[in-house]
């Protein structure tokens, strides 16, 4: 076997030592980076709404949202910011285990999120958007919402520019960047710490006219009177015409079979058993000033 000159052997040995040192250093840094990454919280945000996003809403109606921010690593996090942006509505915070500040359509809430746990932000939004437009809500959990520009760099587990995740919802109006679902080397660039919703707004249905309810009074004069019953169907005649009891009076109702009569206190000759709503009767009273007070008016 041919031997290398001594000087060549020394150079080769030094090169091998340097290579081994470089590999050890690279492996150490690699493992440190992985260890450091494992010690960082990782946040996920999801939004649900009532009514759901497939439901159309009217101007002036109220949508209830539940925004859940989760820390999916076993590392506690303090002062985690949840930023909520809305377009086409006025937001009111209903419940949150932290503090919230709102200004100009943006609400930022801060809370601690322990490892492998979550917090829920409940908000109501009154729709102010006009019919034919849409109302949006977007939520971003730490890091904060990026600038609204294509390719704006924000923090993420990938350390590179991130883009919007839902081109159908056009959520760039509420904190999302350009609406593209991009991947690089099979990795989804949009982190899961952003979510958004959209509701289409339609014209509100007209309010129905109020139905009269309550009672009304009848003043029956001497002689024949037209009496229209305004209470419920199938009301016993002696209940509907109780006010003429004690007077020499008689009531007639024209039915399909002919005339039926009601004589107070004389069931033997009474043939009118019940009256229905809006039945018209002819009532003969033999005294003036007979009052039927508080007769019901059914809706």
C-alpha positions in Angstrom: 0.0 0.0 0.0 1.3 3.4 -1.0 1.8 5.7 2.0 1.0 9.3 2.0 3.7 11.8 2.7 3.6 12.8 6.4 2.6 16.3 5.5 -0.3 15.1 3.4 -1.5 12.8 6.3 -1.4 15.7 8.7 -3.5 17.8 6.3 -6.0 15.1 5.8 -6.3 14.4 9.5 -6.9 18.1 10.2 -9.5 18.2 7.5 -11.3 15.3 9.0 -11.2 16.9 12.4 -12.6 20.1 11.0 -15.4 18.3 9.2 -16.3 16.4 12.3 -16.4 19.6 14.3 -18.6 21.3 11.7 -21.0 18.4 11.7 -21.2 18.4 15.5 -21.8 22.1 15.5 -24.5 21.8 12.8 -26.2 19.0 14.6 -26.0 20.9 17.9 -27.6 24.0 16.4 -30.2 21.9 14.6 -31.2 20.2 17.8 -31.2 23.5 19.7 -33.4 25.0 17.1 -35.8 22.1 17.3 -35.7 22.2 21.1 -36.3 26.0 21.1 -39.2 25.6 18.7 -40.7 22.9 20.8 -40.7 25.3 23.8 -42.7 28.0 22.0 -46.6 28.2 22.3 -48.5 27.5 19.1 -51.8 29.2 18.6 -54.9 28.2 16.7 -58.1 30.3 16.3 -61.5 29.1 15.1 -64.8 31.1 14.6 -68.4 29.8 14.8 -71.5 32.0 14.4 -75.2 31.9 15.0 -76.7 32.1 12.5 -74.2 30.1 10.5 -72.3 31.5 7.5 -74.7 29.9 5.1 -77.5 32.0 6.5 -78.5 35.4 5.1 -79.0 38.2 7.6 -80.9 41.5 7.6 -79.7 45.0 8.4 -80.3 45.6 12.1 -80.2 41.9 13.0 -77.6 40.5 15.5 -75.1 37.7 14.8 -73.5 35.9 17.8 -69.9 34.7 17.4 -67.7 32.4 19.4 -64.0 32.9 18.8 -61.9 30.1 20.3 -58.1 30.7 20.7 -56.2 27.6 21.6 -52.6 27.0 22.6 -51.8 23.5 21.2 -48.3 23.2 22.8 -47.6 22.2 26.3 -46.2 25.7 27.0 -48.0 28.4 29.0 -48.4 31.8 27.3 -49.1 35.2 28.9 -50.7 38.3 27.4 -51.8 36.6 24.2 -53.5 39.1 21.9 -56.6 38.1 20.0 -57.4 40.8 17.3 -60.9 41.0 15.8 -61.8 43.1 12.8 -65.3 43.7 11.5 -66.7 45.2 8.3 -70.5 46.0 8.1 -71.4 45.7 11.7 -71.0 47.0 15.3 -69.2 44.7 17.7 -70.1 44.2 21.4 -68.1 41.9 23.6 -70.3 39.6 25.7 -67.9 37.4 27.5 -64.1 37.0 27.7 -61.7 35.9 30.5 -59.4 38.9 30.0 -59.5 42.5 28.9 -60.7 44.0 25.6 -60.2 47.4 23.9 -62.1 48.4 20.7 -61.6 51.3 18.3 -62.6 51.9 14.6 -63.9 48.4 13.8 -60.9 46.7 15.5 -61.2 45.0 18.9 -58.1 43.6 20.7 -58.5 41.2 23.7 -55.6 40.0 25.8 -55.5 36.9 28.1 -53.2 34.2 29.4 -53.5 30.8 27.6 -52.0 27.8 29.4 -50.5 25.0 27.5 -53.0 22.7 25.8 -55.9 24.9 26.7 -58.1 27.5 25.1 -60.0 30.7 25.8 -63.4 31.7 24.3 -64.3 35.2 23.2 -68.1 35.7 22.8 -69.2 38.7 20.8 -72.4 40.0 19.3 -72.4 42.0 16.1 -75.3 44.2 15.0 -75.5 44.2 11.2 -75.1 47.7 9.7 -74.3 46.6 6.1 -76.9 47.4 3.4 -78.9 44.8 1.6 -76.9 43.3 -1.3 -73.6 43.6 0.5 -71.9 41.4 3.1 -70.8 41.6 6.7 -67.4 40.1 7.7 -65.6 39.2 10.9 -61.9 38.1 11.0 -59.9 37.0 14.1 -56.2 36.6 14.5 -54.4 35.3 17.5 -50.8 36.3 18.3 -48.9 37.4 16.3 -50.9 40.5 15.4 -52.6 41.2 12.1 -50.2 42.0 9.3 -50.3 45.0 7.0 -52.9 44.7 4.3 -50.4 44.3 1.5 -49.4 41.4 -0.8 -46.6 39.4 0.7 -46.5 41.2 4.0 -44.2 39.3 6.3 -45.6 38.2 9.6 -44.4 35.8 12.3 -45.2 32.2 11.7 -43.8 28.8 12.5 -42.3 28.9 9.0 -40.5 32.3 9.4 -41.5 33.5 5.9 -44.2 35.5 4.3 -47.7 34.2 4.8 -50.8 34.7 2.7 -54.6 34.5 3.0 -56.3 31.1 3.3 -59.8 31.5 1.9 -60.2 33.1 -1.5 -64.0 32.5 -1.4 -64.6 34.7 1.6 -62.4 37.7 0.5 -61.3 38.3 4.1 -58.6 40.8 3.2 -61.1 43.4 4.5 -60.8 42.0 8.0 -57.1 41.3 8.5 -56.2 38.7 6.0 -53.7 39.3 3.2 -54.2 38.5 -0.4 -56.8 35.8 -0.8 -54.7 32.9 -2.0 -54.1 29.4 -0.5 -50.4 29.0 -1.2 -48.2 26.1 -0.4 -44.4 25.8 -0.6 -42.8 22.3 -0.7 -46.1 20.9 0.4 -46.4 23.2 3.4 -49.5 25.4 3.8 -48.1 28.9 4.2 -51.2 30.4 5.9 -50.9 29.6 9.6 -53.9 28.3 11.4 -54.0 31.3 13.8 -56.4 33.2 11.5 -60.0 32.6 10.7 -62.9 34.6 9.2 -66.6 34.5 8.4 -68.9 36.2 5.9 -72.7 36.7 5.9 -74.7 38.0 3.0 -77.2 40.8 3.9 -80.7 40.9 2.5 -83.6 43.3 3.0 -85.5 42.9 6.2 -89.0 41.4 6.0 -91.7 44.0 6.7 -93.2 43.9 10.1 -96.8 42.6 10.2 -99.5 45.1 11.1 -100.4 44.8 14.7 -103.5 42.8 15.4 -106.1 44.5 17.6 -106.5 42.8 21.0 -108.2 43.7 24.2 -111.8 44.5 24.9 -114.6 46.8 23.7 -117.9 48.0 25.1 -121.4 47.9 23.6 -124.2 50.3 24.5 -127.5 48.8 23.5 -130.4 51.1 23.0 -134.2 50.5 23.4 -135.4 48.4 20.4 -133.4 46.5 17.9 -129.6 46.6 17.9 -126.9 45.1 15.6 -124.5 43.2 17.8 -121.2 41.8 16.4 -119.4 39.3 18.5 -115.6 39.8 18.5 -114.5 37.1 20.9 -113.5 33.5 20.2 -115.3 31.0 18.1 -117.8 28.6 19.7 -118.4 30.9 22.7 -121.6 29.8 24.5 -124.5 32.3 23.7 -125.3 32.9 27.4 -121.6 34.0 27.8 -121.5 36.2 24.8 -124.9 37.8 25.6 -124.7 37.8 29.3 -125.2 41.6 29.4 -128.8 41.3 28.3 -129.7 38.8 30.9 -132.4 40.2 33.3 -134.0 42.3 30.5 -136.9 41.1 28.4 -134.7 40.6 25.4 -134.1 38.3 22.6 -131.3 37.8 20.0 -131.5 36.3 16.5 -128.7 35.0 14.4 -129.1 34.0 10.7 -127.4 30.6 10.1 -127.4 28.3 7.1 -130.4 26.5 8.4 -132.4 29.7 9.1 -132.9 31.9 12.1 -131.7 30.8 15.5 -132.8 32.6 18.7 -131.4 33.2 22.1 -133.8 34.0 25.0 -132.0 34.8 28.3 -133.0 32.4 31.0 -135.2 30.3 28.8 -133.3 27.3 27.4 -136.5 25.6 26.4 -137.1 28.0 23.5 -133.4 28.9 22.9 -132.0 27.4 19.7 -128.8 29.5 19.4 -126.2 27.6 21.5 -122.9 29.2 20.5 -121.6 32.2 18.5 -118.4 32.5 16.5 -116.1 35.4 15.9 -117.7 38.2 13.8 -121.2 36.6 14.0 -123.8 39.4 13.5 -126.9 39.2 15.7 -130.1 41.2 16.0 -130.7 42.0 19.7 -134.1 43.3 20.9 -133.9 45.0 24.3 -136.9 46.5 26.1 -134.9 48.9 28.3 -132.6 51.8 27.4 -129.0 52.1 28.5 -128.1 48.4 28.4 -124.3 48.1 28.5 -122.2 45.2 27.4 -118.8 46.1 29.0 -115.4 44.5 28.3 -116.4 42.3 25.4 -113.3 40.5 24.2 -111.5 41.2 21.0 -109.6 38.1 19.8 -106.5 38.5 17.6 
